Amino acid sequence: MATLTLPAVAPSPTQDSERLRVALQGWGVDQEVIIWILGHRNAVQRKKIKETYQQLFKESIIHCLQSTLSGVLGVLCFHILLCFNFMNKIFLTFNHR
């Protein structure tokens, strides 16, 4: 089973927000970038990304993800960004198995 680890030095919420914006624009969605960023940040970092995205682009990242992603990935991203502590508990549970 794969484990997710946090980078030693995470990019700023501004950098992550800008990368997510680029990943969500255009004809195709860059799912790998979305998974990489959201999957390698802790709850506090994801909350800051959510707030920074709103400030920079005047729209909710959750709305952007919901309108561009579907299926399991869309649901997962939605829960990762809304249920910060709950998702951390899930990640910790899987990492300790």
CYANA upper distance limits for C-alpha pairs under 8 A (distance plus 0.5 A):
  3 THR  CA     95 ASN  CA      6.61
  4 LEU  CA     39 GLY  CA      7.24
  4 LEU  CA     40 HIS  CA      6.75
  4 LEU  CA     95 ASN  CA      8.39
  5 THR  CA     40 HIS  CA      6.47
  6 LEU  CA     10 ALA  CA      8.00
  6 LEU  CA     40 HIS  CA      5.42
  6 LEU  CA     41 ARG  CA      6.40
  6 LEU  CA     42 ASN  CA      7.84
  7 PRO  CA     40 HIS  CA      7.40
  7 PRO  CA     41 ARG  CA      8.48
 10 ALA  CA     41 ARG  CA      8.16
 11 PRO  CA     15 GLN  CA      6.54
 11 PRO  CA     16 ASP  CA      6.96
 12 SER  CA     16 ASP  CA      6.83
 13 PRO  CA     17 SER  CA      6.40
 13 PRO  CA     45 GLN  CA      7.64
 13 PRO  CA     48 LYS  CA      6.51
 13 PRO  CA     49 ILE  CA      5.22
 13 PRO  CA     52 THR  CA      6.74
 14 THR  CA     18 GLU  CA      6.65
 14 THR  CA     49 ILE  CA      7.62
 14 THR  CA     52 THR  CA      6.71
 14 THR  CA     53 TYR  CA      7.89
 15 GLN  CA     19 ARG  CA      6.70
 16 ASP  CA     20 LEU  CA      6.58
 16 ASP  CA     37 ILE  CA      7.36
 16 ASP  CA     49 ILE  CA      7.16
 17 SER  CA     21 ARG  CA      6.60
 17 SER  CA     49 ILE  CA      6.40
 17 SER  CA     50 LYS  CA      8.29
 17 SER  CA     52 THR  CA      7.18
 17 SER  CA     53 TYR  CA      5.67
 18 GLU  CA     22 VAL  CA      6.86
 18 GLU  CA     53 TYR  CA      8.22
 19 ARG  CA     23 ALA  CA      6.67
 19 ARG  CA     33 VAL  CA      8.11
 20 LEU  CA     24 LEU  CA      6.65
 20 LEU  CA     33 VAL  CA      7.61
 20 LEU  CA     34 ILE  CA      6.72
 20 LEU  CA     37 ILE  CA      8.37
 21 ARG  CA     25 GLN  CA      6.80
 22 VAL  CA     26 GLY  CA      8.37
 23 ALA  CA     29 VAL  CA      6.12
 23 ALA  CA     30 ASP  CA      5.25
 23 ALA  CA     31 GLN  CA      7.77
 23 ALA  CA     33 VAL  CA      6.95
 23 ALA  CA     34 ILE  CA      7.35
 24 LEU  CA     28 GLY  CA      8.13
 24 LEU  CA     29 VAL  CA      5.63
 24 LEU  CA     30 ASP  CA      7.18
 24 LEU  CA     64 CYS  CA      7.90
 24 LEU  CA     65 LEU  CA      8.00
 24 LEU  CA     68 THR  CA      7.59
 25 GLN  CA     29 VAL  CA      7.19
 29 VAL  CA     68 THR  CA      7.78
 29 VAL  CA     69 LEU  CA      8.42
 30 ASP  CA     34 ILE  CA      7.19
 31 GLN  CA     35 ILE  CA      6.57
 32 GLU  CA     36 TRP  CA      6.44
 33 VAL  CA     37 ILE  CA      6.60
 34 ILE  CA     38 LEU  CA      6.59
 35 ILE  CA     39 GLY  CA      5.91
 36 TRP  CA     40 HIS  CA      6.43
 37 ILE  CA     41 ARG  CA      7.01
 38 LEU  CA     46 ARG  CA      7.24
 38 LEU  CA     77 CYS  CA      8.08
 38 LEU  CA     80 ILE  CA      7.94
 41 ARG  CA     45 GLN  CA      6.15
 41 ARG  CA     46 ARG  CA      6.55
 42 ASN  CA     46 ARG  CA      6.68
 42 ASN  CA     88 ASN  CA      7.64
 43 ALA  CA     47 LYS  CA      6.65
 43 ALA  CA     84 PHE  CA      5.35
 43 ALA  CA     85 ASN  CA      6.87
 43 ALA  CA     87 MET  CA      8.40
 43 ALA  CA     88 ASN  CA      7.05
 44 VAL  CA     48 LYS  CA      6.83
 44 VAL  CA     84 PHE  CA      8.13
 45 GLN  CA     49 ILE  CA      6.69
 46 ARG  CA     50 LYS  CA      6.68
 46 ARG  CA     80 ILE  CA      8.44
 46 ARG  CA     81 LEU  CA      6.90
 46 ARG  CA     84 PHE  CA      8.07
 47 LYS  CA     51 GLU  CA      6.81
 47 LYS  CA     81 LEU  CA      7.38
 47 LYS  CA     84 PHE  CA      7.84
 48 LYS  CA     52 THR  CA      6.42
 49 ILE  CA     53 TYR  CA      6.42
 50 LYS  CA     54 GLN  CA      6.91
 50 LYS  CA     60 SER  CA      7.90
 50 LYS  CA     61 ILE  CA      6.75
 50 LYS  CA     62 ILE  CA      8.40
 50 LYS  CA     81 LEU  CA      7.59
 51 GLU  CA     55 GLN  CA      6.85
 52 THR  CA     56 LEU  CA      6.53
 53 TYR  CA     57 PHE  CA      6.39
 53 TYR  CA     58 LYS  CA      7.97
 53 TYR  CA     59 GLU  CA      7.77
 53 TYR  CA     60 SER  CA      7.43
 53 TYR  CA     61 ILE  CA      6.76
 54 GLN  CA     58 LYS  CA      5.44
 54 GLN  CA     59 GLU  CA      5.54
 54 GLN  CA     60 SER  CA      5.74
 54 GLN  CA     61 ILE  CA      7.29
 55 GLN  CA     59 GLU  CA      8.24
 59 GLU  CA     63 HIS  CA      8.03
 59 GLU  CA     64 CYS  CA      8.26
 60 SER  CA     64 CYS  CA      6.94
 61 ILE  CA     65 LEU  CA      6.56
 62 ILE  CA     66 GLN  CA      6.57
 62 ILE  CA     77 CYS  CA      8.47
 62 ILE  CA     78 PHE  CA      6.68
 62 ILE  CA     81 LEU  CA      7.66
 63 HIS  CA     67 SER  CA      6.61
 64 CYS  CA     68 THR  CA      6.73
 65 LEU  CA     69 LEU  CA      6.05
 65 LEU  CA     74 GLY  CA      7.11
 65 LEU  CA     77 CYS  CA      7.77
 65 LEU  CA     78 PHE  CA      7.85
 66 GLN  CA     70 SER  CA      7.55
 66 GLN  CA     74 GLY  CA      6.58
 66 GLN  CA     78 PHE  CA      7.73
 69 LEU  CA     73 LEU  CA      7.21
 69 LEU  CA     74 GLY  CA      5.24
 70 SER  CA     74 GLY  CA      5.21
 70 SER  CA     75 VAL  CA      7.84
 71 GLY  CA     75 VAL  CA      6.99
 72 VAL  CA     76 LEU  CA      6.49
 73 LEU  CA     77 CYS  CA      6.59
 74 GLY  CA     78 PHE  CA      6.65
 75 VAL  CA     79 HIS  CA      6.78
 76 LEU  CA     80 ILE  CA      6.52
 77 CYS  CA     81 LEU  CA      6.71
 78 PHE  CA     82 LEU  CA      6.73
 79 HIS  CA     83 CYS  CA      5.88
 79 HIS  CA     84 PHE  CA      8.30
 79 HIS  CA     87 MET  CA      7.74
 80 ILE  CA     84 PHE  CA      6.60
 80 ILE  CA     87 MET  CA      6.39
 83 CYS  CA     87 MET  CA      6.50
 84 PHE  CA     88 ASN  CA      6.88
 85 ASN  CA     89 LYS  CA      6.88
 86 PHE  CA     90 ILE  CA      7.01
 87 MET  CA     91 PHE  CA      6.70
 88 ASN  CA     92 LEU  CA      6.58
 89 LYS  CA     93 THR  CA      6.55
 90 ILE  CA     94 PHE  CA      6.86
 91 PHE  CA     95 ASN  CA      6.62
 92 LEU  CA     96 HIS  CA      6.70
 93 THR  CA     97 ARG  CA      7.26
